Amino acid sequence: MTTFTLRRNNPNALNDLIIHAPGDAASLTDDHRRSLAARFRAIPTLEHRRLDAWAVEHAGTSGRDFRWSPSSARRLLGAAALRRLVRRPGLTPLEAVNDEITDQLLRHTSGYAQRGSLAQWLSSLAASELALVSAAATNWSTELRELGEGLDVEWQVCRSDAFYDVARARTTLRAHRDLEIPREDGRVMLRVRAGAPGKSSGPGLRSELTIETLAHPKGLAPQRFIGVWPDAGVVLSVDGTMADLRAGARDLVRTAAVQRRRALKTAA
């Protein structure tokens, strides 16, 4: 049985979800990983397959080709800026974001930026366009900071999303994660989404729980995975139980199967 909990987004509700997260969480073994890999390999693909919560929520519908924009860059820059603010509290969010943008531009001029990277894209923008990027990232960083400062527990900014490459299945899984709340007996993960949750947001969040667990070196699930939609004032959580991990894995495999069927129809 899936353990979804829906609350209004306020500090009390969020703290309650974190503090009262289950003490025990499930774990995935090598047998679980091999079984999942076999299920993905049974769904052939000609191209490398990438699955995340968005794909699960949209029933395998392929999104538009990725392009950098202020909205797509704000999360990466905003999170990096917040890490700077944690290390140097004297900075303002805008200063931290501009410092991060400057570092990205230096990376490009030094020749370390890859083609299509954020650094290369930023280097192609005019000053007015950079200002729009800076404003969007500052808003994201400020929102994430206020969220963390409203917590009654210690938290840290995740350095990256969770990625897991499925063995010999040409498949990469990705879970968004923004804040980690370490606990003596485990961890709680928190991620922020723009807009409002839809009917399929639960399965999407559950798939991120599964991917986060697969990406953990020891296969340990977070005790609770929490999604926050500040714009809608909603918080949704799912617990790290074996039932939820298995359901998340089924969601991901089902999404890959739907993508395969659509590819075959298109080819026909």
C-alpha positions as protocol buffer text, in pm:
chain_id: "A"
residue {
  index: 1
  type: MET
  ca { x: 0 y: 0 z: 0 }
}
residue {
  index: 2
  type: THR
  ca { x: 144 y: 339 z: -102 }
}
residue {
  index: 3
  type: THR
  ca { x: 207 y: 577 z: 188 }
}
residue {
  index: 4
  type: PHE
  ca { x: 129 y: 917 z: 33 }
}
residue {
  index: 5
  type: THR
  ca { x: 69 y: 1208 z: 270 }
}
residue {
  index: 6
  type: LEU
  ca { x: -69 y: 1539 z: 140 }
}
residue {
  index: 7
  type: ARG
  ca { x: -42 y: 1856 z: 349 }
}
residue {
  index: 8
  type: ARG
  ca { x: -58 y: 2232 z: 310 }
}
residue {
  index: 9
  type: ASN
  ca { x: 285 y: 2387 z: 267 }
}
residue {
  index: 10
  type: ASN
  ca { x: 370 y: 2558 z: 594 }
}
residue {
  index: 11
  type: PRO
  ca { x: 666 y: 2520 z: 833 }
}
residue {
  index: 12
  type: ASN
  ca { x: 467 y: 2326 z: 1092 }
}
residue {
  index: 13
  type: ALA
  ca { x: 340 y: 2068 z: 844 }
}
residue {
  index: 14
  type: LEU
  ca { x: 680 y: 2026 z: 681 }
}
residue {
  index: 15
  type: ASN
  ca { x: 859 y: 1989 z: 1014 }
}
residue {
  index: 16
  type: ASP
  ca { x: 599 y: 1736 z: 1125 }
}
residue {
  index: 17
  type: LEU
  ca { x: 657 y: 1526 z: 812 }
}
residue {
  index: 18
  type: ILE
  ca { x: 1032 y: 1529 z: 874 }
}
residue {
  index: 19
  type: ILE
  ca { x: 1035 y: 1474 z: 1248 }
}
residue {
  index: 20
  type: HIS
  ca { x: 779 y: 1194 z: 1234 }
}
residue {
  index: 21
  type: ALA
  ca { x: 929 y: 1014 z: 936 }
}
residue {
  index: 22
  type: PRO
  ca { x: 937 y: 637 z: 992 }
}
residue {
  index: 23
  type: GLY
  ca { x: 1239 y: 516 z: 1184 }
}
residue {
  index: 24
  type: ASP
  ca { x: 1299 y: 222 z: 951 }
}
residue {
  index: 25
  type: ALA
  ca { x: 1347 y: 232 z: 575 }
}
residue {
  index: 26
  type: ALA
  ca { x: 1381 y: -47 z: 323 }
}
residue {
  index: 27
  type: SER
  ca { x: 1691 y: -125 z: 119 }
}
residue {
  index: 28
  type: LEU
  ca { x: 1754 y: -268 z: -226 }
}
residue {
  index: 29
  type: THR
  ca { x: 1992 y: -559 z: -268 }
}
residue {
  index: 30
  type: ASP
  ca { x: 2195 y: -672 z: -567 }
}
residue {
  index: 31
  type: ASP
  ca { x: 1916 y: -921 z: -646 }
}
residue {
  index: 32
  type: HIS
  ca { x: 1669 y: -633 z: -666 }
}
residue {
  index: 33
  type: ARG
  ca { x: 1901 y: -445 z: -901 }
}
residue {
  index: 34
  type: ARG
  ca { x: 1952 y: -749 z: -1127 }
}
residue {
  index: 35
  type: SER
  ca { x: 1577 y: -810 z: -1142 }
}
residue {
  index: 36
  type: LEU
  ca { x: 1508 y: -449 z: -1238 }
}
residue {
  index: 37
  type: ALA
  ca { x: 1783 y: -453 z: -1501 }
}
residue {
  index: 38
  type: ALA
  ca { x: 1636 y: -769 z: -1655 }
}
residue {
  index: 39
  type: ARG
  ca { x: 1295 y: -604 z: -1682 }
}
residue {
  index: 40
  type: PHE
  ca { x: 1442 y: -303 z: -1858 }
}
residue {
  index: 41
  type: ARG
  ca { x: 1650 y: -519 z: -2092 }
}
residue {
  index: 42
  type: ALA
  ca { x: 1328 y: -695 z: -2193 }
}
residue {
  index: 43
  type: ILE
  ca { x: 1212 y: -362 z: -2338 }
}
residue {
  index: 44
  type: PRO
  ca { x: 1461 y: -295 z: -2621 }
}
residue {
  index: 45
  type: THR
  ca { x: 1552 y: 53 z: -2729 }
}
residue {
  index: 46
  type: LEU
  ca { x: 1756 y: 184 z: -3021 }
}
residue {
  index: 47
  type: GLU
  ca { x: 1855 y: 500 z: -2836 }
}
residue {
  index: 48
  type: HIS
  ca { x: 1977 y: 561 z: -2485 }
}
residue {
  index: 49
  type: ARG
  ca { x: 1670 y: 582 z: -2264 }
}
residue {
  index: 50
  type: ARG
  ca { x: 1641 y: 849 z: -1993 }
}
residue {
  index: 51
  type: LEU
  ca { x: 1360 y: 831 z: -1741 }
}
residue {
  index: 52
  type: ASP
  ca { x: 1262 y: 1065 z: -1460 }
}
residue {
  index: 53
  type: ALA
  ca { x: 952 y: 1177 z: -1270 }
}
residue {
  index: 54
  type: TRP
  ca { x: 839 y: 1393 z: -1565 }
}
residue {
  index: 55
  type: ALA
  ca { x: 832 y: 1089 z: -1796 }
}
residue {
  index: 56
  type: VAL
  ca { x: 638 y: 887 z: -1538 }
}
residue {
  index: 57
  type: GLU
  ca { x: 388 y: 1166 z: -1479 }
}
residue {
  index: 58
  type: HIS
  ca { x: 329 y: 1213 z: -1852 }
}
residue {
  index: 59
  type: ALA
  ca { x: 289 y: 842 z: -1932 }
}
residue {
  index: 60
  type: GLY
  ca { x: 612 y: 817 z: -2127 }
}
residue {
  index: 61
  type: THR
  ca { x: 543 y: 1113 z: -2352 }
}
residue {
  index: 62
  type: SER
  ca { x: 866 y: 1246 z: -2492 }
}
residue {
  index: 63
  type: GLY
  ca { x: 929 y: 1604 z: -2392 }
}
residue {
  index: 64
  type: ARG
  ca { x: 1068 y: 1873 z: -2614 }
}
residue {
  index: 65
  type: ASP
  ca { x: 1441 y: 1873 z: -2679 }
}
residue {
  index: 66
  type: PHE
  ca { x: 1620 y: 2032 z: -2386 }
}
residue {
  index: 67
  type: ARG
  ca { x: 1725 y: 2394 z: -2428 }
}
residue {
  index: 68
  type: TRP
  ca { x: 1885 y: 2625 z: -2179 }
}
residue {
  index: 69
  type: SER
  ca { x: 1665 y: 2911 z: -2064 }
}
residue {
  index: 70
  type: PRO
  ca { x: 1629 y: 3121 z: -1747 }
}
residue {
  index: 71
  type: SER
  ca { x: 1376 y: 2869 z: -1614 }
}
residue {
  index: 72
  type: SER
  ca { x: 1590 y: 2564 z: -1690 }
}
residue {
  index: 73
  type: ALA
  ca { x: 1908 y: 2723 z: -1552 }
}
residue {
  index: 74
  type: ARG
  ca { x: 1760 y: 2871 z: -1234 }
}
residue {
  index: 75
  type: ARG
  ca { x: 1759 y: 2548 z: -1035 }
}
residue {
  index: 76
  type: LEU
  ca { x: 2123 y: 2462 z: -1103 }
}
residue {
  index: 77
  type: LEU
  ca { x: 2247 y: 2816 z: -1043 }
}
residue {
  index: 78
  type: GLY
  ca { x: 2014 y: 2874 z: -747 }
}
residue {
  index: 79
  type: ALA
  ca { x: 2127 y: 2559 z: -565 }
}
residue {
  index: 80
  type: ALA
  ca { x: 2494 y: 2640 z: -624 }
}
residue {
  index: 81
  type: ALA
  ca { x: 2432 y: 2992 z: -495 }
}
residue {
  index: 82
  type: LEU
  ca { x: 2267 y: 2857 z: -180 }
}
residue {
  index: 83
  type: ARG
  ca { x: 2572 y: 2641 z: -111 }
}
residue {
  index: 84
  type: ARG
  ca { x: 2778 y: 2961 z: -129 }
}
residue {
  index: 85
  type: LEU
  ca { x: 2540 y: 3133 z: 111 }
}
residue {
  index: 86
  type: VAL
  ca { x: 2575 y: 2848 z: 360 }
}
residue {
  index: 87
  type: ARG
  ca { x: 2954 y: 2881 z: 349 }
}
residue {
  index: 88
  type: ARG
  ca { x: 2952 y: 3263 z: 344 }
}
residue {
  index: 89
  type: PRO
  ca { x: 2645 y: 3398 z: 528 }
}
residue {
  index: 90
  type: GLY
  ca { x: 2751 y: 3756 z: 460 }
}
residue {
  index: 91
  type: LEU
  ca { x: 2659 y: 3729 z: 92 }
}
residue {
  index: 92
  type: THR
  ca { x: 2320 y: 3827 z: -43 }
}
residue {
  index: 93
  type: PRO
  ca { x: 2137 y: 3578 z: -267 }
}
residue {
  index: 94
  type: LEU
  ca { x: 2195 y: 3804 z: -568 }
}
residue {
  index: 95
  type: GLU
  ca { x: 2568 y: 3827 z: -496 }
}
residue {
  index: 96
  type: ALA
  ca { x: 2592 y: 3450 z: -457 }
}
residue {
  index: 97
  type: VAL
  ca { x: 2413 y: 3392 z: -789 }
}
residue {
  index: 98
  type: ASN
  ca { x: 2629 y: 3646 z: -973 }
}
residue {
  index: 99
  type: ASP
  ca { x: 2943 y: 3485 z: -827 }
}
residue {
  index: 100
  type: GLU
  ca { x: 2826 y: 3148 z: -958 }
}
residue {
  index: 101
  type: ILE
  ca { x: 2754 y: 3294 z: -1302 }
}
residue {
  index: 102
  type: THR
  ca { x: 3101 y: 3452 z: -1305 }
}
residue {
  index: 103
  type: ASP
  ca { x: 3258 y: 3115 z: -1223 }
}
residue {
  index: 104
  type: GLN
  ca { x: 3062 y: 2954 z: -1506 }
}
residue {
  index: 105
  type: LEU
  ca { x: 3183 y: 3221 z: -1750 }
}
residue {
  index: 106
  type: LEU
  ca { x: 3543 y: 3173 z: -1632 }
}
residue {
  index: 107
  type: ARG
  ca { x: 3507 y: 2801 z: -1691 }
}
residue {
  index: 108
  type: HIS
  ca { x: 3412 y: 2875 z: -2051 }
}
residue {
  index: 109
  type: THR
  ca { x: 3693 y: 3124 z: -2115 }
}
residue {
  index: 110
  type: SER
  ca { x: 3942 y: 2878 z: -1961 }
}
residue {
  index: 111
  type: GLY
  ca { x: 3838 y: 2612 z: -2209 }
}
residue {
  index: 112
  type: TYR
  ca { x: 3690 y: 2369 z: -1954 }
}
residue {
  index: 113
  type: ALA
  ca { x: 3327 y: 2406 z: -2058 }
}
residue {
  index: 114
  type: GLN
  ca { x: 3177 y: 2127 z: -2267 }
}
residue {
  index: 115
  type: ARG
  ca { x: 2967 y: 2188 z: -2573 }
}
residue {
  index: 116
  type: GLY
  ca { x: 2605 y: 2250 z: -2478 }
}
residue {
  index: 117
  type: SER
  ca { x: 2692 y: 2309 z: -2114 }
}
residue {
  index: 118
  type: LEU
  ca { x: 2547 y: 2580 z: -1893 }
}
residue {
  index: 119
  type: ALA
  ca { x: 2877 y: 2768 z: -1904 }
}
residue {
  index: 120
  type: GLN
  ca { x: 2880 y: 2775 z: -2283 }
}
residue {
  index: 121
  type: TRP
  ca { x: 2520 y: 2892 z: -2299 }
}
residue {
  index: 122
  type: LEU
  ca { x: 2577 y: 3169 z: -2046 }
}
residue {
  index: 123
  type: SER
  ca { x: 2874 y: 3293 z: -2245 }
}
residue {
  index: 124
  type: SER
  ca { x: 2650 y: 3343 z: -2549 }
}
residue {
  index: 125
  type: LEU
  ca { x: 2407 y: 3575 z: -2369 }
}
residue {
  index: 126
  type: ALA
  ca { x: 2394 y: 3952 z: -2375 }
}
residue {
  index: 127
  type: ALA
  ca { x: 2412 y: 4147 z: -2051 }
}
residue {
  index: 128
  type: SER
  ca { x: 2034 y: 4197 z: -2041 }
}
residue {
  index: 129
  type: GLU
  ca { x: 1976 y: 3824 z: -2089 }
}
residue {
  index: 130
  type: LEU
  ca { x: 2222 y: 3741 z: -1812 }
}
residue {
  index: 131
  type: ALA
  ca { x: 2025 y: 3973 z: -1585 }
}
residue {
  index: 132
  type: LEU
  ca { x: 1709 y: 3768 z: -1651 }
}
residue {
  index: 133
  type: VAL
  ca { x: 1895 y: 3447 z: -1568 }
}
residue {
  index: 134
  type: SER
  ca { x: 2035 y: 3603 z: -1252 }
}
residue {
  index: 135
  type: ALA
  ca { x: 1690 y: 3717 z: -1139 }
}
residue {
  index: 136
  type: ALA
  ca { x: 1533 y: 3375 z: -1194 }
}
residue {
  index: 137
  type: ALA
  ca { x: 1815 y: 3196 z: -1010 }
}
residue {
  index: 138
  type: THR
  ca { x: 1803 y: 3446 z: -723 }
}
residue {
  index: 139
  type: ASN
  ca { x: 1431 y: 3384 z: -676 }
}
residue {
  index: 140
  type: TRP
  ca { x: 1488 y: 3008 z: -674 }
}
residue {
  index: 141
  type: SER
  ca { x: 1779 y: 3033 z: -429 }
}
residue {
  index: 142
  type: THR
  ca { x: 1582 y: 3262 z: -199 }
}
residue {
  index: 143
  type: GLU
  ca { x: 1280 y: 3032 z: -202 }
}
residue {
  index: 144
  type: LEU
  ca { x: 1494 y: 2727 z: -128 }
}
residue {
  index: 145
  type: ARG
  ca { x: 1677 y: 2911 z: 149 }
}
residue {
  index: 146
  type: GLU
  ca { x: 1354 y: 3023 z: 315 }
}
residue {
  index: 147
  type: LEU
  ca { x: 1231 y: 2666 z: 297 }
}
residue {
  index: 148
  type: GLY
  ca { x: 1543 y: 2538 z: 471 }
}
residue {
  index: 149
  type: GLU
  ca { x: 1546 y: 2812 z: 733 }
}
residue {
  index: 150
  type: GLY
  ca { x: 1188 y: 2722 z: 824 }
}
residue {
  index: 151
  type: LEU
  ca { x: 1296 y: 2374 z: 928 }
}
residue {
  index: 152
  type: ASP
  ca { x: 1366 y: 2283 z: 1291 }
}
residue {
  index: 153
  type: VAL
  ca { x: 1633 y: 2032 z: 1190 }
}
residue {
  index: 154
  type: GLU
  ca { x: 1972 y: 2048 z: 1022 }
}
residue {
  index: 155
  type: TRP
  ca { x: 1969 y: 2041 z: 644 }
}
residue {
  index: 156
  type: GLN
  ca { x: 2214 y: 2057 z: 358 }
}
residue {
  index: 157
  type: VAL
  ca { x: 2192 y: 2141 z: -11 }
}
residue {
  index: 158
  type: CYS
  ca { x: 2229 y: 1842 z: -241 }
}
residue {
  index: 159
  type: ARG
  ca { x: 2528 y: 1875 z: -469 }
}
residue {
  index: 160
  type: SER
  ca { x: 2356 y: 1702 z: -759 }
}
residue {
  index: 161
  type: ASP
  ca { x: 2052 y: 1503 z: -859 }
}
residue {
  index: 162
  type: ALA
  ca { x: 2048 y: 1125 z: -815 }
}
residue {
  index: 163
  type: PHE
  ca { x: 2147 y: 926 z: -1125 }
}
residue {
  index: 164
  type: TYR
  ca { x: 2141 y: 551 z: -1178 }
}
residue {
  index: 165
  type: ASP
  ca { x: 2256 y: 367 z: -1490 }
}
residue {
  index: 166
  type: VAL
  ca { x: 2072 y: 37 z: -1531 }
}
residue {
  index: 167
  type: ALA
  ca { x: 2323 y: -236 z: -1615 }
}
residue {
  index: 168
  type: ARG
  ca { x: 2329 y: -333 z: -1985 }
}
residue {
  index: 169
  type: ALA
  ca { x: 1987 y: -178 z: -2048 }
}
residue {
  index: 170
  type: ARG
  ca { x: 2088 y: 153 z: -2215 }
}
residue {
  index: 171
  type: THR
  ca { x: 1880 y: 326 z: -1950 }
}
residue {
  index: 172
  type: THR
  ca { x: 1959 y: 612 z: -1711 }
}
residue {
  index: 173
  type: LEU
  ca { x: 1727 y: 706 z: -1426 }
}
residue {
  index: 174
  type: ARG
  ca { x: 1726 y: 1052 z: -1270 }
}
residue {
  index: 175
  type: ALA
  ca { x: 1565 y: 1183 z: -952 }
}
residue {
  index: 176
  type: HIS
  ca { x: 1552 y: 1551 z: -861 }
}
residue {
  index: 177
  type: ARG
  ca { x: 1659 y: 1634 z: -508 }
}
residue {
  index: 178
  type: ASP
  ca { x: 1726 y: 1971 z: -348 }
}
residue {
  index: 179
  type: LEU
  ca { x: 1771 y: 1936 z: 29 }
}
residue {
  index: 180
  type: GLU
  ca { x: 1885 y: 1645 z: 242 }
}
residue {
  index: 181
  type: ILE
  ca { x: 1795 y: 1619 z: 610 }
}
residue {
  index: 182
  type: PRO
  ca { x: 2043 y: 1381 z: 775 }
}
residue {
  index: 183
  type: ARG
  ca { x: 1920 y: 1185 z: 1076 }
}
residue {
  index: 184
  type: GLU
  ca { x: 2092 y: 949 z: 1319 }
}
residue {
  index: 185
  type: ASP
  ca { x: 1908 y: 653 z: 1171 }
}
residue {
  index: 186
  type: GLY
  ca { x: 1882 y: 762 z: 808 }
}
residue {
  index: 187
  type: ARG
  ca { x: 1783 y: 1060 z: 594 }
}
residue {
  index: 188
  type: VAL
  ca { x: 1487 y: 1252 z: 456 }
}
residue {
  index: 189
  type: MET
  ca { x: 1503 y: 1395 z: 104 }
}
residue {
  index: 190
  type: LEU
  ca { x: 1322 y: 1705 z: -16 }
}
residue {
  index: 191
  type: ARG
  ca { x: 1272 y: 1839 z: -365 }
}
residue {
  index: 192
  type: VAL
  ca { x: 1100 y: 2155 z: -490 }
}
residue {
  index: 193
  type: ARG
  ca { x: 877 y: 2178 z: -799 }
}
residue {
  index: 194
  type: ALA
  ca { x: 728 y: 2478 z: -974 }
}
residue {
  index: 195
  type: GLY
  ca { x: 358 y: 2507 z: -1052 }
}
residue {
  index: 196
  type: ALA
  ca { x: 100 y: 2274 z: -900 }
}
residue {
  index: 197
  type: PRO
  ca { x: 93 y: 1896 z: -862 }
}
residue {
  index: 198
  type: GLY
  ca { x: -127 y: 1693 z: -1095 }
}
residue {
  index: 199
  type: LYS
  ca { x: -304 y: 1361 z: -1054 }
}
residue {
  index: 200
  type: SER
  ca { x: 12 y: 1171 z: -1151 }
}
residue {
  index: 201
  type: SER
  ca { x: 248 y: 1362 z: -920 }
}
residue {
  index: 202
  type: GLY
  ca { x: 229 y: 1083 z: -662 }
}
residue {
  index: 203
  type: PRO
  ca { x: 370 y: 816 z: -896 }
}
residue {
  index: 204
  type: GLY
  ca { x: 632 y: 1068 z: -1009 }
}
residue {
  index: 205
  type: LEU
  ca { x: 744 y: 1130 z: -652 }
}
residue {
  index: 206
  type: ARG
  ca { x: 741 y: 757 z: -582 }
}
residue {
  index: 207
  type: SER
  ca { x: 966 y: 692 z: -882 }
}
residue {
  index: 208
  type: GLU
  ca { x: 1213 y: 950 z: -747 }
}
residue {
  index: 209
  type: LEU
  ca { x: 1215 y: 763 z: -416 }
}
residue {
  index: 210
  type: THR
  ca { x: 1311 y: 445 z: -603 }
}
residue {
  index: 211
  type: ILE
  ca { x: 1582 y: 615 z: -810 }
}
residue {
  index: 212
  type: GLU
  ca { x: 1728 y: 786 z: -501 }
}
residue {
  index: 213
  type: THR
  ca { x: 1750 y: 443 z: -335 }
}
residue {
  index: 214
  type: LEU
  ca { x: 1910 y: 279 z: -638 }
}
residue {
  index: 215
  type: ALA
  ca { x: 2168 y: 560 z: -652 }
}
residue {
  index: 216
  type: HIS
  ca { x: 2264 y: 515 z: -286 }
}
residue {
  index: 217
  type: PRO
  ca { x: 2592 y: 319 z: -253 }
}
residue {
  index: 218
  type: LYS
  ca { x: 2433 y: 76 z: -7 }
}
residue {
  index: 219
  type: GLY
  ca { x: 2086 y: 80 z: -155 }
}
residue {
  index: 220
  type: LEU
  ca { x: 1933 y: 243 z: 152 }
}
residue {
  index: 221
  type: ALA
  ca { x: 1604 y: 420 z: 96 }
}
residue {
  index: 222
  type: PRO
  ca { x: 1537 y: 760 z: 251 }
}
residue {
  index: 223
  type: GLN
  ca { x: 1290 y: 730 z: 535 }
}
residue {
  index: 224
  type: ARG
  ca { x: 1070 y: 980 z: 357 }
}
residue {
  index: 225
  type: PHE
  ca { x: 1084 y: 1160 z: 21 }
}
residue {
  index: 226
  type: ILE
  ca { x: 903 y: 1494 z: 24 }
}
residue {
  index: 227
  type: GLY
  ca { x: 792 y: 1703 z: -271 }
}
residue {
  index: 228
  type: VAL
  ca { x: 713 y: 2071 z: -218 }
}
residue {
  index: 229
  type: TRP
  ca { x: 511 y: 2289 z: -457 }
}
residue {
  index: 230
  type: PRO
  ca { x: 552 y: 2643 z: -312 }
}
residue {
  index: 231
  type: ASP
  ca { x: 341 y: 2804 z: -586 }
}
residue {
  index: 232
  type: ALA
  ca { x: 45 y: 2582 z: -500 }
}
residue {
  index: 233
  type: GLY
  ca { x: 111 y: 2572 z: -125 }
}
residue {
  index: 234
  type: VAL
  ca { x: 115 y: 2191 z: -122 }
}
residue {
  index: 235
  type: VAL
  ca { x: 346 y: 1927 z: 25 }
}
residue {
  index: 236
  type: LEU
  ca { x: 333 y: 1559 z: -77 }
}
residue {
  index: 237
  type: SER
  ca { x: 543 y: 1283 z: 77 }
}
residue {
  index: 238
  type: VAL
  ca { x: 602 y: 912 z: 31 }
}
residue {
  index: 239
  type: ASP
  ca { x: 773 y: 675 z: 277 }
}
residue {
  index: 240
  type: GLY
  ca { x: 1071 y: 457 z: 200 }
}
residue {
  index: 241
  type: THR
  ca { x: 890 y: 125 z: 232 }
}
residue {
  index: 242
  type: MET
  ca { x: 957 y: -180 z: 18 }
}
residue {
  index: 243
  type: ALA
  ca { x: 602 y: -159 z: -118 }
}
residue {
  index: 244
  type: ASP
  ca { x: 664 y: 197 z: -240 }
}
residue {
  index: 245
  type: LEU
  ca { x: 1004 y: 108 z: -386 }
}
residue {
  index: 246
  type: ARG
  ca { x: 853 y: -178 z: -583 }
}
residue {
  index: 247
  type: ALA
  ca { x: 565 y: 40 z: -701 }
}
residue {
  index: 248
  type: GLY
  ca { x: 813 y: 307 z: -810 }
}
residue {
  index: 249
  type: ALA
  ca { x: 1012 y: 47 z: -1004 }
}
residue {
  index: 250
  type: ARG
  ca { x: 692 y: -72 z: -1175 }
}
residue {
  index: 251
  type: ASP
  ca { x: 608 y: 286 z: -1270 }
}
residue {
  index: 252
  type: LEU
  ca { x: 949 y: 329 z: -1434 }
}
residue {
  index: 253
  type: VAL
  ca { x: 933 y: -2 z: -1623 }
}
residue {
  index: 254
  type: ARG
  ca { x: 576 y: 72 z: -1733 }
}
residue {
  index: 255
  type: THR
  ca { x: 689 y: 411 z: -1864 }
}
residue {
  index: 256
  type: ALA
  ca { x: 968 y: 247 z: -2065 }
}
residue {
  index: 257
  type: ALA
  ca { x: 717 y: 0 z: -2211 }
}
residue {
  index: 258
  type: VAL
  ca { x: 480 y: 280 z: -2315 }
}
residue {
  index: 259
  type: GLN
  ca { x: 767 y: 465 z: -2482 }
}
residue {
  index: 260
  type: ARG
  ca { x: 860 y: 147 z: -2670 }
}
residue {
  index: 261
  type: ARG
  ca { x: 505 y: 92 z: -2798 }
}
residue {
  index: 262
  type: ARG
  ca { x: 485 y: 451 z: -2919 }
}
residue {
  index: 263
  type: ALA
  ca { x: 818 y: 417 z: -3095 }
}
residue {
  index: 264
  type: LEU
  ca { x: 695 y: 105 z: -3277 }
}
residue {
  index: 265
  type: LYS
  ca { x: 374 y: 280 z: -3385 }
}
residue {
  index: 266
  type: THR
  ca { x: 572 y: 575 z: -3514 }
}
residue {
  index: 267
  type: ALA
  ca { x: 808 y: 345 z: -3708 }
}
residue {
  index: 268
  type: ALA
  ca { x: 512 y: 163 z: -3860 }
}
